[in-house]
Amino acid sequence: MNALFESLAFNEAGLIPAIAQQHDTGEVLMLAWMNRASIEETLATGQVCYFSRSRSKLWRKGETSGQVQKLVELRIDCDGDSLLLLVEQTGVACHTGRRSCFFRALRDGEVVTIADPETTPEALYGKNLTTDS
Amino acid sequence: MNALFESLAFNEAGLIPAIAQQHDTGEVLMLAWMNRASIEETLATGQVCYFSRSRSKLWRKGETSGQVQKLVELRIDCDGDSLLLLVEQTGVACHTGRRSCFFRALRDGEVVTIADPETTPEALYGKNLTTDS
């Protein structure tokens, strides 16, 4: 564990960006942020925990929605300032009900939606709608 | 173009994180940062240009090393605060000579190197060694 943190460069807010990628298909699911505590929790539980910048607290991915991410492997980039999380995503990663948060593309100068929701925010969150999933 | 920038949320430094992914294999190559000017240049030229935070200037990926990234598609996440660049990577993405910058993994509590260099920094940069590639 110490070997990991010695390799990491957190930003001035104590955070590091983390890319979540479905381990077997290669699909990039989302980008979120982690702090030291969220990394420690992720490694201890095997379930990915981020740090929510909007709520300033640990964000246990899927805690409300059930759409959890099981950590398969944590990777570190050359500068130690970005993480790549290989995960097994249950259901959908995006709070909009889509598999990936990257469901919009620039095509012919227009921003177009390229993926449909697989479920609804209401089904994911009931009446407790939140932008964190 | 305006439609794109209306969809984006830059951070307080005017930057947005961008994940580069090889478009056909799904390999995540690197994470870097873009500002508005670097996005405009990328879209105008079709070659990925980042913003180097360490050098505080545009970073035309591969300008020195020849290891350019051709933009295949730009995608935007649900919150508009992260980009996913699908690219055609020439050669290697990492300044260490490895295909991907994410060549270290945490395994059994140790940080281990999981990919070998395909070329050398000297071959990439000659005597003008730099951490930007």
Contacts between the chains, C-beta under 8 A, distances in Angstrom:
chain1	res1	chain2	res2	distance
A	1	B	109	6.1
A	3	B	109	7.0
A	3	B	110	5.6
A	3	B	111	4.9
A	4	B	106	5.4
A	4	B	109	7.9
A	4	B	111	5.9
A	7	B	104	6.9
A	7	B	111	5.1
A	17	B	17	5.4
A	17	B	31	6.2
A	19	B	19	5.5
A	19	B	28	6.1
A	19	B	31	6.4
A	21	B	26	8.0
A	21	B	28	5.8
A	25	B	26	7.1
A	26	B	21	8.0
A	26	B	25	7.1
A	26	B	26	2.5
A	26	B	27	7.0
A	26	B	28	8.0
A	27	B	26	7.0
A	28	B	19	6.1
A	28	B	21	5.8
A	28	B	26	8.0
A	28	B	28	6.7
A	28	B	84	5.5
A	30	B	77	6.8
A	30	B	82	7.8
A	31	B	17	6.2
A	31	B	19	6.4
A	31	B	31	7.9
A	31	B	77	6.6
A	31	B	82	4.1
A	43	B	106	7.6
A	73	B	105	5.5
A	73	B	106	7.3
A	73	B	107	7.5
A	74	B	105	6.8
A	74	B	106	4.6
A	75	B	102	4.3
A	75	B	103	7.8
A	75	B	104	6.3
A	75	B	105	4.9
A	75	B	106	7.6
A	75	B	114	7.7
A	76	B	102	6.9
A	76	B	104	4.4
A	76	B	105	7.4
A	76	B	106	7.3
A	76	B	111	6.6
A	77	B	30	6.7
A	77	B	31	6.6
A	77	B	101	4.1
A	77	B	102	5.2
A	77	B	104	7.7
A	78	B	94	5.4
A	78	B	95	6.7
A	78	B	96	5.6
A	78	B	98	7.7
A	78	B	101	4.6
A	78	B	103	7.0
A	78	B	104	7.9
A	79	B	101	7.5
A	79	B	131	7.5
A	82	B	30	7.8
A	82	B	31	4.0
A	82	B	101	7.5
A	82	B	102	7.7
A	84	B	28	5.5
A	84	B	102	4.4
A	94	B	78	5.4
A	95	B	78	6.7
A	96	B	78	5.6
A	98	B	78	7.7
A	101	B	77	4.1
A	101	B	78	4.6
A	101	B	79	7.5
A	101	B	82	7.5
A	102	B	75	4.3
A	102	B	76	6.9
A	102	B	77	5.2
A	102	B	82	7.7
A	102	B	84	4.4
A	103	B	75	7.8
A	103	B	78	7.0
A	104	B	7	6.9
A	104	B	75	6.3
A	104	B	76	4.4
A	104	B	77	7.7
A	104	B	78	7.9
A	105	B	73	5.5
A	105	B	74	6.8
A	105	B	75	4.9
A	105	B	76	7.4
A	106	B	4	5.4
A	106	B	43	7.6
A	106	B	73	7.3
A	106	B	74	4.5
A	106	B	75	7.6
A	106	B	76	7.3
A	107	B	73	7.5
A	109	B	1	6.1
A	109	B	3	6.9
A	109	B	4	7.9
A	110	B	3	5.6
A	111	B	3	5.0
A	111	B	4	6.0
A	111	B	7	5.1
A	111	B	76	6.6
A	114	B	75	7.7
A	131	B	79	7.5
